[in-house]
Amino acid sequence: MQVSVLLKEKLQHPKIYLSRLALWALSTWIGTFVLCGRLSLSSHFPYFLRFSQISLHKREQILLSWSSSYISLLRLLFTAAKIFTLLIFFTQVNEKEENVSWKAIGYCGPDPNFKNKKRSGERRDQEDSSEDDMSEPLYKGIINLYQPRQIIFDKLEKLGFSVSIPHSKTPKMKSFNPSFVIKCDAVVVGSGSGGGVIAGVLAKAGYKVLVLEKGSYFSKKDLTLLEGQAMDQMYLGHGILATENMDILLLAGSTVGGGSTINWSASFRTPAHIMKEWSEDYSLKLFESKLYQEALDIVCQKMGVQSEIKEEGFNNMILRKGCQNLGFPVENVPRNSPSDHYCGWCCLGCKDGKKKDTTETWLVDLVDSGNGAILPECEAIRVVHKRNDKVTGRRSIAVGVAFEFQHRGVKEIGLVESEVTVIACGALCTPALLKRSGLKNPNIGKNLHVHPVIMGWGYFPDTPSSDVIWPEADKKSYKGGILTAMSKVTVNPEDSGHNAIIQTPALHPGMFASLFPWSSGLEFKTKMRNFSRTTHIFALARDKGSGTVTNPSTISYKFDNADEENLKKGLERVLRILAAAGAEEIGTHHGRGKTLKVKEASLEELEKFVKEESSRPVKNLSTSICSAHQMGSCRMGVDSSSSAVDSKAETWEVERLFVADSSVFPTALGVNPMVTIQAISYCTAQSVIEVLGRKTYI
């Protein structure tokens, strides 16, 4: 039932109709024969079987044939069926918030140390759900538009915003008829590492700032730390977002705080070689400026970035030990959380606020200033701009944003009129909004980079095969700091950068099952029983390949040969690290890949295995490649022919329309991008303040 709801109501993908068509076809004998061939035939009347009538063994054979079929649509069908079915099975819960499989796989569910009083997914009865806990730092600034209209207006006016109800259709909106109009100095669309920073800076500088956020707001007491609910409610596309052929699975935040709310805490300053490249090769002098260095210092201080670790979790212990045993470089990951933050659930929201995302930092500045408000569950549908009467080289000037929201079960339109408009929807959503707003620059939506990721896994049993159990039996793959250790893969020591980085992911049962190779039901069950002691380590490439974003559900991407080679080199190192750390068994996500019992293998057998498995084509993975970083789709530059925004992040076509998110990156970054997004956005805020004609805020 939940799979059908997912396919019918939630997923938006250009080929989702094929999944629906395939399911219908498999319910008929002729459709089953077309999709399954001779394996669907019976030696007894009526000879032709529906899929549900075929034996379990033959159904497994059919699924495996789809996974490696030369027909791309059958491979797509296998991938979709695997992800949808396994993700839902391992994340669905009963009324006690338990899953029937969790005990068998050694998963405790939500963090047992986290005691909450309420669960999300239920609209509270209070007039404003943000005001029933005064300890929440954003409670004064969250304004939910499902409340009675007068309460909304009173709160906005109390904060100094002008609110009016138009008596007739405003000519600015053409076919739109807004229910109300809010006037402010700046409207910011998006509340993550880009929008949150620029909103906080502008509000603290004395400007009236309104933040529109497509996602919902979850206070700490509203968090469930349930994987299924969190992905459904806090991730873009309900956590199931992929390229057109489902070859890359994309994870992006869609909640107040954006990606900073559900990311893994990694807080890398912009690498020196990247700043040099962007400054010299792309003529963007911002990145060699004193302002940018100050911005890096300010955002790292604001987030409390530090690199100490008091206790390391299962996955990172293995990564570190394997690197040390092999003599590979390994270093601590700087994080925007304290040294004692031992939490594996931060990808589902931070339960105690120790991770300093924008809801604990810049958005608090916005609210505390008394100059800002955040409107969750409001989707911007168009930037409003009018003819520019001044001679500036831009054809029009932004005057606000039209947005859609739900009020008493009915969709309505609101309008924000502003002096400056900032779009910070992320690299997957910003291009679509700009295009809907009539911008024609051909670079909008192009040059998408995704930091492609491939993984290797190792099993470390917690039952004694010797006198020593390592890691200790109480260590589990889903507990502890998600990212605390990393290793860089550099093929040429003379290069200023690196070819790939080695890190560890956050994989709770649903995502683990969706990504893990499947060859039969019995084998998969065996592997899932090892879930809590199976570590994953991934290789991430700074991609030269790129893609195109039409909208968040229509994304294409093409690999560069160099990216595939770098991923292979990274995967080779991952397998060596897992073996050197003491794994009993290792493997990859390749569809026809093998596994190796390390302790039973000779050095020659291990070497052969590593070479063979890491040299397999990346395109033959049995599951999607992953991406948690998307960037570059509205890249910054000095020429409108090769970029979407100028060096101050203002669009070439529309004056006073700025972009402040990872989409402005000129190239892929090569490391986790949060600090770079915030630093660029901080600098963009200075440009906005200059436009607004006030003293620059530092």
N, C-alpha and C positions, 0 to 999 in steps of 0.2 A: 504494500500500500504506500509506504513512504517513498519508494522508488518512483511510483507512478505520479505522486504529488510533485516530486522533484522534477520529473520530466515534463509534466503538464503545466506547472505553475511557476516554478522558480528559475529553472535554467534558461538562459538566453544564449544561444549559440547558432551560427548560421546553418549548422547541419543537425540541429536537434530533431528536426522533423524526420531525419533518417532513422534515428533511434526509435521514435514512435512508430514509424512505418515497419521497422524490423520486428518490433515486439508484436505488432498486429499480424505480420506475416507468419511469425513462428507459432501463432495460435491456430493456423490453418495448415492442412497437409500439403497444399501446393506451395505455399510460401516456405514451409519447412524444407521441402525438397529442393527448391531453388537455392536456399541459403546453406543447406547442409549436405546436399548431394546424396550419394549412395548410402551414407551412414544413417540416413533417416528411413531407409527401406526395411521392411519386415518380410520374413519368409512366410508369414501367415496373412490371411485376408484381414483387413483391407489393404495390406502391403505398404500403403503410404501412411506415415505416422505424423502426428503433430509433435512439436518439440517436447512437450511435457510427457508424451508417451514413450519417448526413446529412453533406453536404459541409461543409467548414470554413467557407466563406463564409456558408452558411445558419445554421450553429451560432452564429456571431458575431451574426447578425441576431436569433436567438432570445434570446441572452443580453441584448442591448441592449433587446429588447422587454420582458424581465422587469424590467430595471432601472428602467423608467419605467411599468410596468403600473399600472392603477388597482386591481388586485388586490394587496393588501398582502402576501399570502403569497408571491407571485411575486417581489416586490421583496425580500422577506426571503431567498428562495432565491438570488437573484443575489448579494446581499451576502455571505451565508454561503459560497457557492461561491468567490467572489472572494477573500475573506480566507483561507479554509482552503487553497486551492490555491496562491496566490501566496506566502503566508507559508512554507509548507512547501517549495515549490520553491526559494526563494532562501535558505533557512536549512539545508537538509539538506546533510550533508557525507559524504565518503567516509572511508576508513581513514586518509588523510593529512590529514584535517580541512580539505578543500578542497571548494568547490562549482564545478560546471562553468560557472556563469555569471559568477563573480566577476571573472575576468580581463577579460571583455568589458565589464563595467560599471565597471571601474576600482576595485574594492574589494579591499583587501589581506587581508581576514579579520581574525583576532585581531590585536591590537596587536603588530607585529613587534618592538617594543622590549621586550616582555614575554616572558621565557623561564621557562617552568615545567617541572617535572619530572613532574608527575602530572596526570591529567585526572579531572574529576569524572564521576559516573555509574558509577563502579566502587567497590564496597565494598572497603575496604582489608583486608588480612589481619591486621593488628595487632589486639590486643585493644581498643585505643582509638585510633581514627584521629586524635584530636586531640593525641595525645602523641608523635607521631613528628617534631614540629618544635617544639622548646622556645621558638623565637622567637615563636610565635603567642601573642598576649596572653591569649587565652581558653582555652588548652589545659588548664589545671588545672581549669576549671569546667565544661567540656563533658562530659556523661555520656550516652553512647549506650546506649539500652536494648536494643539487639540483642546486647549482650555477655552473657557468662555471668552469671547472677543474682547469684552471690556477689561478683563483681567490682563490680557496681553497688552492692550493699549496703555493701561495704567502703569505697568512695569516698564515698558519702553519709554514712556514719557517721564517717569521718575528718573530714568538714567540719562535723560536729556535728549532723547530722540524725538523728532517731530513725526507724528502719525496722522494720516488723514484718510478719509474714504472718498474716492472720486465719485462724482455724481453722473459722469458719462465716460465713455471710452476715451482714454487719453490718447492723443495722436502719436505719442512716442511709441505706443505699444501696438499700433495698427490693429491686428485682429484680437489682441489680448484685452481682457477687461478685468483688471486687478481688483481684488476685494478690498485692498488697502494699500497705501503707499507710505513707506518709511524713508525719512531723509536722514542722511549722515554724511560725515566727511569721507569715509572709506568703507567699502563693502569688500569683504574677503570671502571667497568661495573655497571652503576647505579649512580644516583645523589641525592638520598634521604638522610635520616638521617644517613645512614651508609656510602655510597659512597661519599656524599657531604663532610662529616667530614674528611675522610681519604684523599680525594683529596686536600682539603684546607690545611691540615697540611703538607702534603708532598710538595706541591708547595711552601708554605711559607718557608719550610726548604731548598729550593733551587733546588728541583728536577723538571724535566720536566714531567708533568702529563697530560694524555689525558683521558677525561671522555666520555664514550659511553653511551648514553641514548636512550632507545627504544622509549620513548614518545616524544612528541613535546614540544617546548618551547613557553610559552605564557608570553609576557611582560604584565605589568599592563594595558597598553592601549589596549591590545588584548583581555582581559577578557570580556566575555559577561555577566557573572553571570546568565546565563540561565541554568536551571537545566539540560535540555535535552542535550544541546551542551556540557556542562562541563562534564557530565558523559560519553558521547560518546568519548570525546577527551582527558580527563585527568584521567580516571579511567581504570584500567586493565579490559579487557574483555568488554569494552564499558559500564562499570557499571553494567553489568548483568553477574556475575560470581557466580557459585554455586557448591556445592558438587554434586556427581553423581546422587543422588536422589532428588536434589533440596531442601533438608531439611535444609541446611544452606546457606544463601546468604552472599557472601563475598565481601567486599569493600576494594580495594587497589589502591593506586595511580600509575599512569603510565604517568608521565610528568617530565620535568626538575624540580628537587626538590622532586620528588617522593611523598610519603605519607605526608611529611612535608608541601607540598604545599596545600593539600586539607583536612588536618586534623582539629581537633576542638580546637587546642591550648593547650590542657592539657599537663602539663610539670612536671610530678612527678619524683622525684629522686628515684633511686632503693630502695625499702623498706629494712629496716635493717634486717628483718627476712629472706628476700630473699637472701641477700648477705651472711648471716650466713649459710643458707641452701646450697647455691652453693659452698661456701667455705668448709664446713664441710662434707656434704653428697656427694658432687661430687668432692671433693679434688681440687677444683679450687682456689688456693691461691690468684689469681688476685683480687678476690672480698673482700679480707680482707687487701689488700695492700694500702699503701699510694698513689701509682699511681692512683688507681681507685677512691679514694676520691678526689684527685686533679682533675681527669677527670670530675667528677660530678660537681665540683665547676666551672671548666673552661667552660663546655658546658652550664651550667645554666647562667653564666655571659654573655657568647656570645649571648645567645638568649634573654637576658633581662627578665628572669623568675621572676615573681612577683605575689602576691596573692590579691592585692587590687582591689576593684570594685567600680566604681563611680555610675553606674546605672545597675541594673540587669534586664535581659529580662524575658519575660512571663513564660517560662518553669521553669527556676531556681528560680523565685520568689515563684512559687507554691511548688516546692520541699523544699525550705528552710522553708516556712511557715508551711507546713504540718509536717515537722520534729520538728520544734519548738513547735507546738501545742501538739505534742505527746511526747515530751521529748526525741526524737531520736537524736543521735549525728549528727551534720551537720557542714561542714567545707568548707572554700573557696578552690577552685581549683587553684593551681599555673598554670600560663599561660605564654606563650612566646609572649604576646601582652600586651600593656599598659592598665592601669586601665580604661581608657575612650574608649576602643575599643568595641563599641556597634554594633556588626555586626553579622548577622545571615547567611551571605552568604560565610563565609570562607571555607566551604566545597566545594565551587565552584571556589576557588582561592581568594587570598587576594587583594582587589582592591586598597589599599593604601600602601601596604608594611609594615604595622605596625605589622603584625604577622611575627615574625622573623624565617621564615623557612630557609632552606639551600640556597635558592636563594637570601636571604638578609644577609647571614652570611658567612658560610664556602665557598660557591662557589664564593662569592665576594672576599674572600681571595685568592682563586685560580686564579681568573682573575686579580686582582690587583697586584699579585706577578709578573706578566709577564711570568710565567712559565707554564701556563695551558690553555687548551682549552676544550670546551664542544661540542660534536658532537651529536645533537638531531636526532631523527628518524633513529637511527642506532641500529639494533638488533644483539647482539652477538650470533653467531651460534656455536662457538666452541673455547675452550681454546686450544692453540697449545702448546704441550709439547714434549720434546725429551728425549732420554735416558740419565739418570744421570750417568756420568762417575765417580763421587765422591762417596765415601762410606758414605752415610748419613742415610741409612735406608729407604729412599724413592726411588721409582723405576724410577722416571723421574723428570724433572725440567721444569717449565712453561717458555715459551719464548714469549708469546703474545696471541692475540685474533683475530680470524677471525670474521668479522661482515658483515651484509647485509644491503644495503640501496638502495633507489630509486634515479636514476639520469636520468632526462629527460624521466620519465615514464618507465624506464627499471631497473630491479633489478640487482645490481652489488655486488661484494664482495670486501671488503677492508681488509687489514691486518695490525695490530699493532704489532710491535716487541718491547718487553719491558724486563727490568731486573726483574721486579716484576709485578704480575697480581693480581688484587683484584676484587672479585666478590661480588657485593652488589645489587643484583636484587630483594631482598625481599624473604620471606619464601616460596612464591608460585612459583617463577621463578628460583631462584638459583639452586634448586635440578635438574631441567630439564637441565640446561646448563652444570652442572657438569657431569651428566650422558651422555649427547651428546658428551662430551669431553673425554669419555672413562673411567671415574672414576668408580670403582666397589664397593667401600665401602657400605655395606648393610644398613648403617644408613642414607645414603643420601636419602632424601625424606620421611623418617619415623619420628615418634614422633612429628607430627604437632599438635600444640595447637592453639585454635582459640578464646579464651575468649567468649564463647557463650552468647548471649544476648536475653532476652525475655522482653516484654513490657506490661505495663498497660496504660490506657488512661483515661482522665477525661475532661469533657466539662464544661467550665466556660463562660456562656453567657455574651454578652456585652449589653444586653437589661435589663432594671431594673426590677428585681423581688422583689427588696427591695430598700431602699433609697441609698444603697451603692453598687457600681459596683466594684468588685475586681477580678482580676487585672483591672486596669483602661481600659476604652474602647479602647484607642489607642494602648494598648499592644496586640501584635499578636504573635502567636506561632512560627513564622519563623524569628522574629526579636530579636536582642540582642545577647550578648555573648552566644555561644552555650553551653559551659561548664564553669560555675562559682561556682556551689555548688555541694556537694556530701555527701553521708552518707554511712557508713560502717555497714555491717550486721555481727555481731559476735555472734555466738551461745554460744561458750564457752569462757568466759572472760579470761581464763587462756591461751588461744592460743595466740601466738605472731602475728598471721596474722588475716585474716577475711575470712568469707565464701563467701561473695559477696559484691559488691559495687553498690550503687544506684546513677545513673547519668541521665542526659537528653540528647536526641539526636538532630541532625539537620535533620528535615524532611520537605522538600519542597513538593509541591503537588504530584509529580510523585512517590516518595518513600513512602509518606504517603498513597497514594491510593494502591500501590502495597502491602503494609504490612497490611493494615486495613482489618478486617474481612468482608467478603461478603456473604450475604444470599439472597439478591434480589436486583434488579436494583433500585426500589423505596427507599428501606431502605438505600442503599449505597449512593444515591443522597442526602438523608437527612443528613447523617453523613458527607458527603463532604461539604455541606453548612455550617457545623459547623467547618470546617477545621481550620480557623484562630484563633479560640478560644478553640481548643482541644489540650491539652498538652499531651505529651507522657513522661513517666519516665520509665527507664529500670533498670533491674537487670543484672549485669555482674558477671560471675563466673570465678574464677581461675581454669581452667579445669584440671582434672586428666585424662580424656579421651583424646584420640589422634587419628590422622589420618595419611594418606599417600598421598603424592603428587607425581604423575607421571609426570604431566605437569600442567600448570595453568587451563586447561580445564578438567583434570581428577584427581579429588580429592575425597577421601573417608574419612569418619570420624565416629567414634564410641563413643557414650556417655558413661561415667562412671556413675553408679548409684548415687554416691556421688554428682556429678555435677548436676544431675537432682534435687536432694533434695535441694541443695544450691540455685538453680534457683527458686524453689518453695517457699523457705523461703524468697528470695528476692522479688518475686512477691507479696507475702502476705504483705510485708512491703510497696511496691509500692502502692497497693490498699488502705491501711490505710492512707498513706500520702496524696493521692489524695482526699480521703473523708474528712480528717481533714483540708485540705486547703480550703474546701468549694465548691468542684465540685458539679454540679447539677446532673451529670450522670457519672458513671464509668464503665469500662469494660476491657477486655483483648483481646488477639488475638486468643483465642481458637475457633476452628471451631464451636463447639456446645456450646460455652460459653454464659452466660447470661449477661445482663447489669442491673444496679441498679440505680433508681432515688433516690439519696442519701437523699435529703431533704424531701422526702415522706416516707422514710423508718425508722423503729424503730431501736434502737441499736441492738436488737436481730436479726432483719432482716439483718442489715449490717454485723454483726459478722458471721452469717450463709453464707452470700454471699461471704465474703472474704475467709472463710475457704474452701468453695466448689470450688471457681474459682481458688484459688492458689494450690489446691491439684490435679487438673486435670493433667493427664500425659502430659509431655512436647511434646511428639511425636504426640499428637492430635491437635497441633496448626493448624489453617487453612492456615497459611502462613509460610514462611521460618523463622527459627531462624536467627539472624543476627550476623555477625562478622566483626569488623573493625580492629582487631589485629590478625595477623597470626605470629607464631613464632615456633622455635624449630626443623625445618625440616632438619637442618644440625648441630645438636647440638655439643657444645663444651664439651670436656672431656679429661681425662688423659689416655684413652685406646682406641685403634682403634676398639676394638670389641663392644664398646658401644657408640661411638661418631663418628662424621664425620670430625671434626677438633680438633687440639690439643689446649692446654691452651693459645697459642698465636694466635689462629684462622687460623693456617696454615693447609692445608689439609694433611691427613696422607700419601696419595699416591704420591702427586706431590709437590716437593719443590718449594718455592717462589710463591705458589698459596694460597692466603688468602681469607677468607670470612668475610665480614663486613656488616652484617645486622641482623635482628631479628631472622634469621634462626639458629644462633649460641646459642640462649638461651637454657640452659640445661632443663628448665621446663617452664611452663606458668608463667607469671610475676605477674598477679593479678591487675595491674593498667595500665594506658595508657603508652606505651613503648618508646616513642620518646627519652626521656632523657637517658634511659638505653642503647638504640641502639647507641646513640651518644657517650656516655661514653666508652662503649666497643670498639667502632670504633676508638676513640681517643687513647686508649691503644694499639689497633692493629697497628695503625699508628706508634707508637714508635717501635714496633717489626719490621715493614717494614723498617723503617729508619736504624735500627740496621743491618738488612740484607744488605741494600744498602751501609753500611759501612761509614756512616757519623755521625756527632755528633747528639745525640738525641735532638729533638726539644721539648721544653716545652712552 
